[in-house]
């Protein structure tokens, strides 16, 4: 073994996380030629990389906000009469 550690840019790590969300961690690691533990660490936020919000998370947050807005709007309208 050479003993040299490979360094990856934040952009590469972010793209690896995105790929892992689509394909799974092991498959993404195989595609990128890296060890799957690297991606697992990056997903956990180690090494200064924070996971991005996934589309599903954003959709869920949007739905919750819409419902809460509707509830608070009804309460506000009902209370002003």
VMD Tcl script that builds the backbone (N, CA, C; Angstrom):
set m [mol new atoms 243]
animate dup $m
set s [atomselect $m all]
$s set {name element resname resid chain x y z} {
  {N N UNK 1 A 0.825 -1.193 0.000}
  {CA C UNK 1 A 0.000 0.000 0.000}
  {C C UNK 1 A 0.867 1.254 0.000}
  {N N UNK 2 A 0.414 2.270 -0.647}
  {CA C UNK 2 A 1.203 3.491 -0.746}
  {C C UNK 2 A 1.068 4.357 0.497}
  {N N UNK 3 A -0.007 4.224 1.245}
  {CA C UNK 3 A -0.197 5.013 2.450}
  {C C UNK 3 A -0.713 6.418 2.195}
  {N N UNK 4 A -0.961 6.762 0.947}
  {CA C UNK 4 A -1.481 8.091 0.621}
  {C C UNK 4 A -2.991 8.087 0.717}
  {N N UNK 5 A -3.526 9.138 1.324}
  {CA C UNK 5 A -4.972 9.289 1.406}
  {C C UNK 5 A -5.441 10.145 0.248}
  {N N UNK 6 A -6.510 9.714 -0.366}
  {CA C UNK 6 A -7.093 10.515 -1.441}
  {C C UNK 6 A -7.970 11.581 -0.810}
  {N N UNK 7 A -7.919 12.762 -1.359}
  {CA C UNK 7 A -8.766 13.853 -0.881}
  {C C UNK 7 A -9.822 14.131 -1.932}
  {N N UNK 8 A -11.038 14.350 -1.463}
  {CA C UNK 8 A -12.160 14.600 -2.359}
  {C C UNK 8 A -12.715 15.991 -2.085}
  {N N UNK 9 A -13.101 16.679 -3.142}
  {CA C UNK 9 A -13.675 18.016 -2.989}
  {C C UNK 9 A -15.083 17.911 -2.412}
  {N N UNK 10 A -15.552 19.015 -1.864}
  {CA C UNK 10 A -16.920 19.044 -1.333}
  {C C UNK 10 A -17.926 18.794 -2.452}
  {N N UNK 11 A -17.612 19.261 -3.649}
  {CA C UNK 11 A -18.506 19.050 -4.783}
  {C C UNK 11 A -18.622 17.557 -5.098}
  {N N UNK 12 A -17.479 16.870 -5.094}
  {CA C UNK 12 A -17.484 15.432 -5.365}
  {C C UNK 12 A -18.281 14.694 -4.297}
  {N N UNK 13 A -18.063 15.070 -3.049}
  {CA C UNK 13 A -18.773 14.419 -1.945}
  {C C UNK 13 A -20.286 14.640 -2.067}
  {N N UNK 14 A -20.662 15.868 -2.419}
  {CA C UNK 14 A -22.082 16.173 -2.589}
  {C C UNK 14 A -22.705 15.363 -3.713}
  {N N UNK 15 A -21.985 15.247 -4.820}
  {CA C UNK 15 A -22.485 14.454 -5.948}
  {C C UNK 15 A -22.553 12.974 -5.581}
  {N N UNK 16 A -21.594 12.499 -4.795}
  {CA C UNK 16 A -21.612 11.101 -4.351}
  {C C UNK 16 A -22.836 10.845 -3.467}
  {N N UNK 17 A -23.155 11.791 -2.603}
  {CA C UNK 17 A -24.335 11.669 -1.739}
  {C C UNK 17 A -25.596 11.634 -2.597}
  {N N UNK 18 A -25.680 12.526 -3.576}
  {CA C UNK 18 A -26.850 12.543 -4.469}
  {C C UNK 18 A -26.993 11.230 -5.222}
  {N N UNK 19 A -25.889 10.706 -5.717}
  {CA C UNK 19 A -25.913 9.440 -6.441}
  {C C UNK 19 A -26.341 8.301 -5.512}
  {N N UNK 20 A -25.853 8.337 -4.270}
  {CA C UNK 20 A -26.213 7.309 -3.293}
  {C C UNK 20 A -27.702 7.343 -2.972}
  {N N UNK 21 A -28.300 8.527 -2.983}
  {CA C UNK 21 A -29.744 8.638 -2.743}
  {C C UNK 21 A -30.534 7.985 -3.872}
  {N N UNK 22 A -29.987 8.024 -5.076}
  {CA C UNK 22 A -30.677 7.448 -6.230}
  {C C UNK 22 A -30.412 5.955 -6.379}
  {N N UNK 23 A -29.155 5.542 -6.206}
  {CA C UNK 23 A -28.763 4.162 -6.497}
  {C C UNK 23 A -28.553 3.298 -5.267}
  {N N UNK 24 A -28.362 3.934 -4.127}
  {CA C UNK 24 A -27.952 3.214 -2.933}
  {C C UNK 24 A -26.462 3.441 -2.727}
  {N N UNK 25 A -26.038 3.350 -1.479}
  {CA C UNK 25 A -24.660 3.682 -1.134}
  {C C UNK 25 A -23.652 2.756 -1.811}
  {N N UNK 26 A -23.879 1.448 -1.724}
  {CA C UNK 26 A -22.908 0.490 -2.260}
  {C C UNK 26 A -22.781 0.631 -3.772}
  {N N UNK 27 A -23.909 0.726 -4.462}
  {CA C UNK 27 A -23.893 0.849 -5.928}
  {C C UNK 27 A -23.222 2.162 -6.353}
  {N N UNK 28 A -23.519 3.249 -5.650}
  {CA C UNK 28 A -22.899 4.535 -5.975}
  {C C UNK 28 A -21.389 4.471 -5.778}
  {N N UNK 29 A -20.963 3.832 -4.686}
  {CA C UNK 29 A -19.528 3.703 -4.425}
  {C C UNK 29 A -18.844 2.908 -5.526}
  {N N UNK 30 A -19.483 1.841 -5.982}
  {CA C UNK 30 A -18.925 1.051 -7.082}
  {C C UNK 30 A -18.800 1.887 -8.343}
  {N N UNK 31 A -19.839 2.656 -8.638}
  {CA C UNK 31 A -19.830 3.513 -9.838}
  {C C UNK 31 A -18.690 4.535 -9.784}
  {N N UNK 32 A -18.428 5.057 -8.577}
  {CA C UNK 32 A -17.422 6.110 -8.423}
  {C C UNK 32 A -16.024 5.561 -8.149}
  {N N UNK 33 A -15.932 4.272 -7.892}
  {CA C UNK 33 A -14.628 3.670 -7.624}
  {C C UNK 33 A -14.062 4.022 -6.258}
  {N N UNK 34 A -14.949 4.201 -5.278}
  {CA C UNK 34 A -14.516 4.513 -3.913}
  {C C UNK 34 A -15.149 3.516 -2.955}
  {N N UNK 35 A -14.680 3.517 -1.720}
  {CA C UNK 35 A -15.229 2.610 -0.723}
  {C C UNK 35 A -16.540 3.170 -0.187}
  {N N UNK 36 A -17.510 2.286 0.027}
  {CA C UNK 36 A -18.838 2.731 0.466}
  {C C UNK 36 A -18.820 3.420 1.830}
  {N N UNK 37 A -17.829 3.099 2.676}
  {CA C UNK 37 A -17.750 3.765 3.978}
  {C C UNK 37 A -17.499 5.260 3.843}
  {N N UNK 38 A -16.812 5.666 2.769}
  {CA C UNK 38 A -16.613 7.104 2.528}
  {C C UNK 38 A -17.958 7.798 2.378}
  {N N UNK 39 A -18.814 7.240 1.536}
  {CA C UNK 39 A -20.119 7.862 1.303}
  {C C UNK 39 A -20.946 7.847 2.581}
  {N N UNK 40 A -20.895 6.761 3.319}
  {CA C UNK 40 A -21.654 6.690 4.581}
  {C C UNK 40 A -21.206 7.793 5.545}
  {N N UNK 41 A -19.905 8.040 5.642}
  {CA C UNK 41 A -19.402 9.109 6.506}
  {C C UNK 41 A -19.872 10.470 6.006}
  {N N UNK 42 A -19.827 10.668 4.703}
  {CA C UNK 42 A -20.251 11.952 4.143}
  {C C UNK 42 A -21.726 12.192 4.385}
  {N N UNK 43 A -22.533 11.148 4.298}
  {CA C UNK 43 A -23.967 11.287 4.552}
  {C C UNK 43 A -24.212 11.685 6.003}
  {N N UNK 44 A -23.419 11.126 6.903}
  {CA C UNK 44 A -23.560 11.467 8.327}
  {C C UNK 44 A -23.076 12.876 8.632}
  {N N UNK 45 A -22.421 13.505 7.677}
  {CA C UNK 45 A -21.978 14.879 7.856}
  {C C UNK 45 A -20.558 15.010 8.357}
  {N N UNK 46 A -19.820 13.915 8.389}
  {CA C UNK 46 A -18.428 13.998 8.800}
  {C C UNK 46 A -17.620 14.671 7.692}
  {N N UNK 47 A -16.475 15.167 8.044}
  {CA C UNK 47 A -15.557 15.821 7.102}
  {C C UNK 47 A -16.135 17.105 6.511}
  {N N UNK 48 A -17.028 17.754 7.233}
  {CA C UNK 48 A -17.532 19.041 6.797}
  {C C UNK 48 A -18.563 19.016 5.698}
  {N N UNK 49 A -19.096 17.863 5.352}
  {CA C UNK 49 A -20.110 17.781 4.305}
  {C C UNK 49 A -21.444 17.478 4.962}
  {N N UNK 50 A -22.405 18.302 4.700}
  {CA C UNK 50 A -23.746 18.083 5.234}
  {C C UNK 50 A -24.626 17.528 4.122}
  {N N UNK 51 A -25.456 16.552 4.437}
  {CA C UNK 51 A -26.337 16.027 3.402}
  {C C UNK 51 A -27.319 17.082 2.907}
  {N N UNK 52 A -27.571 17.066 1.636}
  {CA C UNK 52 A -28.538 17.982 1.052}
  {C C UNK 52 A -29.945 17.465 1.321}
  {N N UNK 53 A -30.898 18.381 1.325}
  {CA C UNK 53 A -32.285 17.949 1.444}
  {C C UNK 53 A -32.667 17.200 0.183}
  {N N UNK 54 A -33.328 16.092 0.369}
  {CA C UNK 54 A -33.768 15.336 -0.787}
  {C C UNK 54 A -35.095 15.888 -1.272}
  {N N UNK 55 A -35.414 15.552 -2.474}
  {CA C UNK 55 A -36.684 16.007 -3.063}
  {C C UNK 55 A -37.859 15.564 -2.206}
  {N N UNK 56 A -37.813 14.336 -1.717}
  {CA C UNK 56 A -38.906 13.830 -0.878}
  {C C UNK 56 A -39.057 14.634 0.403}
  {N N UNK 57 A -37.934 15.017 0.995}
  {CA C UNK 57 A -37.971 15.820 2.217}
  {C C UNK 57 A -38.569 17.180 1.928}
  {N N UNK 58 A -38.174 17.790 0.833}
  {CA C UNK 58 A -38.710 19.102 0.480}
  {C C UNK 58 A -40.203 19.039 0.200}
  {N N UNK 59 A -40.638 17.975 -0.470}
  {CA C UNK 59 A -42.067 17.827 -0.748}
  {C C UNK 59 A -42.854 17.661 0.547}
  {N N UNK 60 A -42.322 16.890 1.478}
  {CA C UNK 60 A -42.985 16.690 2.760}
  {C C UNK 60 A -43.060 17.997 3.537}
  {N N UNK 61 A -41.953 18.740 3.564}
  {CA C UNK 61 A -41.941 20.025 4.256}
  {C C UNK 61 A -42.950 20.991 3.640}
  {N N UNK 62 A -43.025 21.004 2.321}
  {CA C UNK 62 A -43.973 21.874 1.637}
  {C C UNK 62 A -45.413 21.507 1.992}
  {N N UNK 63 A -45.699 20.207 2.019}
  {CA C UNK 63 A -47.043 19.747 2.350}
  {C C UNK 63 A -47.421 20.126 3.780}
  {N N UNK 64 A -46.502 19.974 4.707}
  {CA C UNK 64 A -46.756 20.336 6.106}
  {C C UNK 64 A -47.012 21.832 6.221}
  {N N UNK 65 A -46.215 22.630 5.522}
  {CA C UNK 65 A -46.410 24.078 5.560}
  {C C UNK 65 A -47.757 24.487 4.979}
  {N N UNK 66 A -48.162 23.845 3.886}
  {CA C UNK 66 A -49.460 24.149 3.288}
  {C C UNK 66 A -50.592 23.839 4.263}
  {N N UNK 67 A -50.518 22.674 4.895}
  {CA C UNK 67 A -51.574 22.276 5.837}
  {C C UNK 67 A -51.606 23.192 7.050}
  {N N UNK 68 A -50.449 23.537 7.585}
  {CA C UNK 68 A -50.423 24.402 8.763}
  {C C UNK 68 A -50.918 25.802 8.413}
  {N N UNK 69 A -50.581 26.270 7.218}
  {CA C UNK 69 A -51.070 27.580 6.782}
  {C C UNK 69 A -52.591 27.575 6.685}
  {N N UNK 70 A -53.139 26.507 6.138}
  {CA C UNK 70 A -54.596 26.401 6.030}
  {C C UNK 70 A -55.255 26.381 7.410}
  {N N UNK 71 A -54.668 25.659 8.335}
  {CA C UNK 71 A -55.215 25.584 9.698}
  {C C UNK 71 A -55.169 26.942 10.374}
  {N N UNK 72 A -54.014 27.607 10.290}
  {CA C UNK 72 A -53.889 28.914 10.934}
  {C C UNK 72 A -54.753 29.964 10.254}
  {N N UNK 73 A -54.955 29.851 8.957}
  {CA C UNK 73 A -55.819 30.796 8.243}
  {C C UNK 73 A -57.258 30.647 8.705}
  {N N UNK 74 A -57.720 29.417 8.861}
  {CA C UNK 74 A -59.083 29.171 9.352}
  {C C UNK 74 A -59.246 29.729 10.759}
  {N N UNK 75 A -58.254 29.505 11.622}
  {CA C UNK 75 A -58.317 30.018 12.983}
  {C C UNK 75 A -58.357 31.538 12.987}
  {N N UNK 76 A -57.570 32.161 12.145}
  {CA C UNK 76 A -57.501 33.615 12.087}
  {C C UNK 76 A -58.814 34.192 11.553}
  {N N UNK 77 A -59.329 33.620 10.482}
  {CA C UNK 77 A -60.575 34.100 9.891}
  {C C UNK 77 A -61.730 33.891 10.868}
  {N N UNK 78 A -61.773 32.719 11.494}
  {CA C UNK 78 A -62.837 32.437 12.463}
  {C C UNK 78 A -62.775 33.337 13.676}
  {N N UNK 79 A -61.577 33.718 14.103}
  {CA C UNK 79 A -61.427 34.552 15.285}
  {C C UNK 79 A -61.718 36.010 15.030}
  {N N UNK 80 A -61.713 36.454 13.774}
  {CA C UNK 80 A -61.923 37.881 13.479}
  {C C UNK 80 A -63.385 38.228 13.296}
  {N N UNK 81 A -64.241 37.217 13.243}
  {CA C UNK 81 A -65.677 37.503 13.036}
  {C C UNK 81 A -66.341 37.892 14.323}
}
mol reanalyze $m
mol bondsrecalc $m
mol representation Tube
mol addrep $m
